[in-house]
């Protein structure tokens, strides 16, 4: 298997960003086709395609659409472009290189679910993405792809961009809805699920950038054509953000089921400076870490990574070489999750703080051997006890790091220095928490 250019086929063309260049390469043809179909036929095709949410959860897209109540109540489509997971930067590339691809996918999706209004909720720091989307939406309005009576179909649809304010928690769909409503960006209890009662208490569908962009290609190729990539349960291609200690970091589109070792050693050009692979975080910072041996035997699909005790998540592959101290790496993550907890739920608010303190106590040479067990106990108590999954997202890396690299934590406690570097901790290890 090799890299594919499915969603990314024309990303190398600067003109693909603008309306004319996009239309020259097949843009808005599928919208015209979709508007002549029955909305339910589009939903059925998306269901049959096996498309799963590309934002992290991997929930079947067509099934999610099917949860909408069968009534004439106004409903909303929200594009989750609040890409805040450390290591993830694929959505940014998609918005900057192909904003019309997302806009077209959203209009088709909106028609399928009978939605008259959509929002793209973009991470606040993504100035270039926001500018590209705003320009594309204006072009779409002028060309008659947005607004009243789109392409003479009788279907009306309006779309807006909403800039987030830099809160990772707003990447969680109900936290994003709260923010969009002008409330504090905190998740809401489910049920009711957004499809039943979401934005402004109306039925709401929340999908990721990559998910919505893929809808256009399902319209073009049909479910069978889309399924020519991927596995039976993990259909299609997927964009992966490869970062860390590799020679060629970047975004790569591959069929789901692609070997992780080929991503690292092939597309990624191998480990930098001739070092050895030590560990891989395969799906963004919330995914449990894999050892080198586990990583080299894993495939990039939902089922294979779940069987390996981790998850595909957002598709952010963070490669760690043998020069890195796992205690310092974990300190990056605990600091991030402590900083980003919204504070609504006690196990997360207090647990992320305690975990951060314990790891930094070990780093500073003040740790005790029992602190390692305490760290795992704190993480265990954070799992499954909160409104959203941020607490679990913080706990799972802690447990996997300590379980798989316990010797490094014990050495740091006993010797007051890193087993790998042979030196005491000299600074903060927070730089790696920043997403690209």
Wavefront OBJ file of the C-alpha trace (Angstrom):
o trace
v 0.000 0.000 0.000
v 1.092 3.538 -0.576
v -0.056 7.088 -0.009
v -3.261 7.996 -1.853
v -4.483 11.311 -3.196
v -8.221 11.105 -2.744
v -9.368 14.127 -0.766
v -5.977 15.723 -1.360
v -5.762 15.114 -5.132
v -5.511 18.809 -6.061
v -3.930 20.217 -2.908
v -0.683 20.869 -4.767
v -2.484 23.415 -6.981
v -2.594 26.919 -5.451
v -5.624 27.693 -7.670
v -7.675 24.972 -5.915
v -8.141 27.404 -3.022
v -10.242 29.813 -5.113
v -13.621 29.236 -6.732
v -12.503 29.180 -10.377
v -9.628 26.777 -9.748
v -11.886 24.600 -7.632
v -14.589 24.458 -10.326
v -11.974 23.700 -12.978
v -11.138 20.554 -11.008
v -14.667 19.269 -10.479
v -15.882 21.710 -7.855
v -19.619 22.010 -7.117
v -20.530 19.340 -9.680
v -21.528 16.996 -6.860
v -23.640 19.708 -5.214
v -25.681 20.075 -8.410
v -26.069 16.291 -8.530
v -27.071 16.030 -4.856
v -29.719 18.746 -5.120
v -31.563 16.580 -7.676
v -31.589 13.578 -5.311
v -33.912 12.700 -2.469
v -32.277 13.765 0.832
v -32.809 10.294 2.307
v -30.941 8.769 -0.642
v -27.887 10.864 0.279
v -28.093 9.755 3.920
v -28.407 6.127 2.805
v -25.342 6.474 0.561
v -23.294 7.987 3.391
v -24.411 5.142 5.676
v -23.489 2.539 3.066
v -20.074 4.151 2.538
v -19.022 3.339 6.091
v -17.741 6.896 6.624
v -16.850 7.360 10.283
v -16.254 10.623 12.110
v -12.723 11.846 11.432
v -12.486 14.114 14.458
v -11.567 11.399 16.939
v -14.623 9.430 18.028
v -15.017 7.457 14.804
v -18.807 7.279 15.055
v -20.621 6.276 11.811
v -21.624 9.531 10.092
v -24.782 8.335 8.354
v -26.016 6.745 11.577
v -25.510 10.039 13.412
v -27.525 11.865 10.753
v -30.249 9.252 11.161
v -30.732 10.215 14.811
v -32.346 13.514 13.805
v -36.054 13.607 14.656
v -38.412 13.183 11.718
v -40.121 16.571 11.938
v -39.962 20.045 10.419
v -38.238 21.623 13.404
v -35.287 23.868 12.410
v -31.984 22.036 12.665
v -28.334 23.033 12.478
v -25.136 21.650 11.003
v -21.942 22.510 12.860
v -18.502 21.849 11.435
v -16.025 21.159 14.207
v -12.805 22.858 13.083
v -11.575 23.533 16.618
v -8.463 21.462 16.034
v -6.820 21.605 19.459
v -5.519 18.061 20.016
v -1.723 18.242 20.385
v -0.098 16.765 17.297
v -3.102 17.348 15.010
v -2.890 19.726 12.050
v -4.717 18.043 9.150
v -7.900 20.146 9.312
v -5.851 23.325 9.114
v -4.287 22.164 5.852
v -7.679 21.210 4.425
v -9.215 24.594 5.211
v -6.244 26.537 3.878
v -5.695 24.559 0.676
v -9.272 23.540 -0.173
v -11.877 25.651 1.628
v -14.476 25.118 -1.124
v -14.148 21.361 -0.677
v -15.432 21.762 2.881
v -18.109 24.288 1.860
v -19.456 21.993 -0.860
v -19.443 18.979 1.461
v -21.319 21.000 4.069
v -24.004 22.213 1.654
v -24.606 18.645 0.431
v -24.777 17.421 4.037
v -27.121 20.263 4.991
v -29.439 19.399 2.100
v -29.453 15.754 3.177
v -30.584 16.621 6.715
v -32.891 19.514 5.681
v -30.787 22.156 7.420
v -31.007 25.837 6.485
v -28.139 27.174 8.618
v -24.617 25.954 9.356
v -21.587 27.200 11.247
v -17.905 26.374 10.959
v -16.415 26.629 14.449
v -12.698 27.273 13.906
v -9.863 27.213 16.414
v -9.185 30.834 17.348
v -5.488 30.735 16.474
v -6.158 29.617 12.879
v -6.108 33.028 11.191
v -5.178 31.694 7.743
v -7.892 29.025 7.885
v -10.510 31.562 8.909
v -9.491 33.979 6.139
v -9.594 31.205 3.533
v -13.029 30.039 4.663
v -14.483 33.551 4.780
v -13.262 34.204 1.229
v -14.627 30.881 -0.029
v -18.037 31.443 1.572
v -18.309 34.883 -0.016
v -17.400 33.415 -3.413
v -20.005 30.679 -2.913
v -22.706 33.244 -2.123
v -21.873 35.304 -5.211
v -21.946 32.197 -7.422
v -25.328 31.061 -6.094
v -24.061 28.044 -4.139
v -25.187 29.595 -0.857
v -28.218 31.707 0.006
v -31.721 31.456 -1.426
v -32.863 28.879 -3.979
v -29.448 27.295 -4.536
v -28.981 26.374 -8.218
v -32.742 26.731 -8.719
v -33.432 23.770 -6.436
v -35.670 25.594 -3.968
v -33.184 24.769 -1.194
v -31.995 27.696 0.944
v -28.848 27.559 3.057
v -26.700 30.089 4.925
v -23.237 29.477 6.364
v -21.036 31.408 8.799
v -17.602 31.060 10.361
v -17.309 31.326 14.146
v -13.906 31.936 15.719
v -13.197 30.067 18.943
v -11.226 31.602 21.777
v -8.427 29.081 22.200
v -10.113 26.566 24.518
v -9.303 22.909 23.807
v -12.522 21.850 25.551
v -14.570 23.473 22.777
v -13.448 20.678 20.483
v -15.907 18.517 22.463
v -19.192 18.857 20.598
v -21.402 20.022 23.463
v -18.686 22.368 24.738
v -18.538 23.818 21.240
v -22.314 24.234 21.206
v -22.173 26.071 24.552
v -19.522 28.424 23.181
v -21.512 29.009 19.991
v -24.528 29.928 22.134
v -22.469 32.590 23.907
v -22.140 30.564 27.102
v -19.024 29.425 28.933
v -17.362 26.742 26.793
v -18.288 23.794 28.979
v -19.658 20.398 27.906
v -23.273 19.456 28.597
v -24.726 16.269 29.992
v -25.901 13.718 27.448
v -28.667 12.709 26.863
v -30.174 14.658 25.287
v -27.703 14.210 22.461
v -27.129 17.123 20.066
v -29.013 15.364 17.250
v -32.135 15.614 19.407
v -31.437 18.814 21.331
v -28.286 20.735 20.454
v -27.595 24.307 19.387
v -30.338 26.616 20.724
v -32.028 23.397 21.946
v -32.718 22.423 18.330
v -31.661 19.210 16.539
v -27.980 19.594 15.632
v -25.396 17.554 13.753
v -21.716 18.112 14.584
v -19.132 16.722 12.148
v -15.399 17.230 11.646
v -13.827 19.066 8.665
v -12.471 15.886 7.081
v -15.780 14.051 7.564
v -17.816 16.727 5.790
v -15.289 17.111 2.969
v -15.509 13.358 2.317
v -19.271 13.596 1.662
v -18.576 15.208 -1.719
v -16.521 12.189 -2.793
v -19.151 9.723 -1.623
v -21.558 11.616 -3.893
v -19.082 11.381 -6.765
v -18.020 7.743 -6.436
v -20.906 6.174 -4.527
v -20.517 4.060 -1.417
v -18.794 1.263 -3.349
v -16.274 3.660 -4.895
v -15.468 5.181 -1.515
v -14.996 1.739 -0.008
v -12.276 0.802 -2.471
v -9.940 2.261 0.151
v -9.691 1.092 3.735
v -10.999 -1.998 5.499
v -14.503 -3.387 5.879
v -15.099 -1.685 9.231
v -12.773 1.278 8.682
v -13.701 2.447 5.198
v -12.055 5.086 3.048
v -8.863 7.063 3.203
v -7.729 9.161 6.157
v -5.416 12.100 6.673
v -2.765 11.584 9.341
v -0.649 14.296 10.947
v 2.833 12.866 11.449
v 5.120 14.737 13.847
v 7.910 14.188 16.356
v 11.272 12.561 15.699
v 10.867 11.707 12.005
v 12.729 13.045 9.008
v 9.637 14.055 7.040
v 6.836 15.258 9.313
v 3.626 16.431 7.663
v 0.142 15.399 6.604
v -0.248 12.136 4.710
v -3.400 10.614 3.224
v -3.444 6.812 3.252
v -6.078 4.055 3.135
v -7.310 3.081 6.586
v -5.527 -0.118 7.592
v -2.149 1.280 6.458
v 0.787 -0.165 8.458
v 2.064 2.276 11.062
v 5.645 1.178 10.398
v 5.273 2.212 6.744
v 3.988 5.604 7.833
v 7.046 6.126 10.042
v 9.800 4.498 8.007
v 8.373 5.041 4.517
v 6.376 8.239 4.212
v 7.994 9.754 7.302
v 11.517 8.970 6.100
v 12.476 7.084 9.252
v 13.698 8.309 12.628
v 15.756 11.500 12.706
v 19.520 11.433 13.222
v 19.650 7.647 12.899
v 18.100 7.131 16.333
v 15.925 4.182 17.299
v 12.162 4.247 17.637
v 11.097 4.179 21.273
v 7.372 4.899 21.361
v 4.470 6.240 19.301
v 1.334 8.107 20.305
v -0.889 7.035 17.379
v -4.011 9.173 17.639
v -3.319 12.500 19.300
v -2.239 13.242 22.852
v -5.228 11.464 24.420
v -4.339 8.083 22.870
v -2.440 5.579 25.044
v 1.187 5.295 23.982
v 2.556 2.297 22.081
v 6.008 0.816 22.580
v 8.229 0.534 19.500
v 7.408 -3.167 19.139
v 3.664 -2.547 19.421
v 3.823 0.334 16.950
v 5.717 -1.645 14.318
v 3.003 -4.326 14.384
v 0.015 -1.964 14.318
v -2.187 -0.851 11.449
v -3.875 2.531 11.176
v -7.530 1.653 11.513
v -10.041 1.874 14.346
v -10.240 -1.847 15.121
v -6.539 -2.700 14.959
v -5.488 0.142 17.238
v -8.319 -0.618 19.675
v -7.071 -4.219 19.822
v -3.607 -2.827 20.604
v -5.067 -0.972 23.597
v -5.016 2.479 22.068
v -7.067 4.438 19.510
v -6.940 6.079 16.104
v -8.372 9.301 17.532
v -7.780 12.380 15.413
v -5.047 10.710 13.365
v -2.151 12.547 15.009
v 0.915 10.295 15.073
v 3.593 11.548 17.464
v 6.877 9.653 17.085
v 9.266 9.453 20.054
v 12.882 8.320 19.658
v 15.236 6.720 22.168
v 16.811 10.035 23.192
v 13.592 11.191 24.836
v 12.789 10.865 28.530
v 9.266 9.495 28.994
v 8.863 11.272 32.330
v 9.444 14.605 30.601
v 7.138 13.620 27.743
v 4.358 12.798 30.195
v 4.966 16.116 31.956
v 4.060 17.845 28.673
v 0.742 16.047 28.572
v -0.223 16.455 32.232
v 0.496 20.176 32.030
v -1.638 20.495 28.899
v -4.660 18.701 30.325
v -4.451 20.516 33.646
v -4.374 23.824 31.779
v -7.240 22.871 29.458
v -9.666 21.295 31.931
v -12.773 23.480 32.036
v -13.104 22.828 35.779
v -16.748 21.788 35.658
v -16.256 18.234 36.999
v -14.339 17.600 40.223
v -12.510 14.410 39.100
v -11.095 16.254 36.075
v -10.474 19.625 37.701
v -8.676 18.133 40.707
v -7.316 15.020 39.023
v -5.502 16.826 36.226
v -4.011 19.197 38.805
v -2.834 16.382 41.072
v -1.386 14.415 38.165
v 0.527 17.478 36.976
v 1.891 18.115 40.474
v 2.970 14.498 40.974
v 4.812 14.248 37.640
v 6.582 17.552 38.224
v 7.464 16.510 41.765
v 9.208 13.459 40.277
v 10.921 15.654 37.691
v 12.181 18.071 40.311
v 13.832 15.274 42.296
v 11.296 15.346 45.133
v 9.315 12.279 44.099
v 8.804 9.114 46.157
v 8.346 5.587 44.812
v 4.786 5.527 46.166
v 4.050 8.614 44.034
v 4.170 6.427 40.937
v 1.330 4.271 42.274
v -0.470 7.407 43.438
v -0.232 8.832 39.916
v -1.900 5.718 38.473
v -4.523 5.751 41.217
v -5.386 9.395 40.496
v -5.686 8.582 36.784
v -7.908 5.555 37.503
v -10.214 7.741 39.581
v -10.541 10.211 36.702
v -11.867 7.672 34.187
v -15.560 7.501 33.377
v -16.675 9.922 36.069
v -17.117 13.176 34.196
v -19.504 14.885 31.773
v -17.091 14.703 28.829
v -14.063 12.625 27.888
v -11.319 15.147 28.703
v -10.705 13.480 32.052
v -10.275 10.111 30.331
v -8.096 11.783 27.691
v -5.758 12.911 30.462
v -5.876 9.636 32.392
v -5.214 7.133 29.589
v -1.773 8.494 28.590
v -0.729 8.586 32.259
v -1.621 4.943 32.810
v 0.016 3.794 29.566
v 3.230 5.808 30.101
v 3.699 4.540 33.653
v 2.746 0.952 32.781
v 5.029 0.655 29.756
v 7.959 2.808 30.885
v 7.821 2.353 34.656
v 11.573 1.827 34.898
v 12.163 5.420 33.805
v 9.832 6.778 36.468
v 11.421 4.625 39.192
v 14.923 5.623 38.088
v 14.005 9.318 38.190
v 12.678 8.905 41.740
v 15.711 6.946 42.977
v 18.441 8.904 41.188
v 16.870 12.347 40.767
v 17.772 12.359 37.098
v 16.643 10.963 33.780
v 17.578 7.383 32.977
v 17.851 8.310 29.308
v 19.616 11.664 29.520
v 21.631 10.987 32.663
v 20.949 14.522 33.873
v 18.609 16.233 36.286
v 15.606 18.088 34.932
v 16.715 21.587 33.913
v 13.745 23.349 32.438
v 10.124 23.010 31.607
v 9.014 20.396 29.109
v 5.941 22.224 27.936
v 6.884 23.267 24.417
v 5.622 20.051 22.820
v 2.061 20.627 24.011
v 1.482 23.242 21.328
v -0.386 21.940 18.285
v 1.140 22.875 14.926
l 1 2 3 4 5 6 7 8 9 10 11 12 13 14 15 16 17 18 19 20 21 22 23 24 25 26 27 28 29 30 31 32 33 34 35 36 37 38 39 40 41 42 43 44 45 46 47 48 49 50 51 52 53 54 55 56 57 58 59 60 61 62 63 64 65 66 67 68 69 70 71 72 73 74 75 76 77 78 79 80 81 82 83 84 85 86 87 88 89 90 91 92 93 94 95 96 97 98 99 100 101 102 103 104 105 106 107 108 109 110 111 112 113 114 115 116 117 118 119 120 121 122 123 124 125 126 127 128 129 130 131 132 133 134 135 136 137 138 139 140 141 142 143 144 145 146 147 148 149 150 151 152 153 154 155 156 157 158 159 160 161 162 163 164 165 166 167 168 169 170 171 172 173 174 175 176 177 178 179 180 181 182 183 184 185 186 187 188 189 190 191 192 193 194 195 196 197 198 199 200 201 202 203 204 205 206 207 208 209 210 211 212 213 214 215 216 217 218 219 220 221 222 223 224 225 226 227 228 229 230 231 232 233 234 235 236 237 238 239 240 241 242 243 244 245 246 247 248 249 250 251 252 253 254 255 256 257 258 259 260 261 262 263 264 265 266 267 268 269 270 271 272 273 274 275 276 277 278 279 280 281 282 283 284 285 286 287 288 289 290 291 292 293 294 295 296 297 298 299 300 301 302 303 304 305 306 307 308 309 310 311 312 313 314 315 316 317 318 319 320 321 322 323 324 325 326 327 328 329 330 331 332 333 334 335 336 337 338 339 340 341 342 343 344 345 346 347 348 349 350 351 352 353 354 355 356 357 358 359 360 361 362 363 364 365 366 367 368 369 370 371 372 373 374 375 376 377 378 379 380 381 382 383 384 385 386 387 388 389 390 391 392 393 394 395 396 397 398 399 400 401 402 403 404 405 406 407 408 409 410 411 412 413 414 415 416 417 418 419 420 421 422 423 424 425 426 427 428 429 430 431 432 433 434 435 436
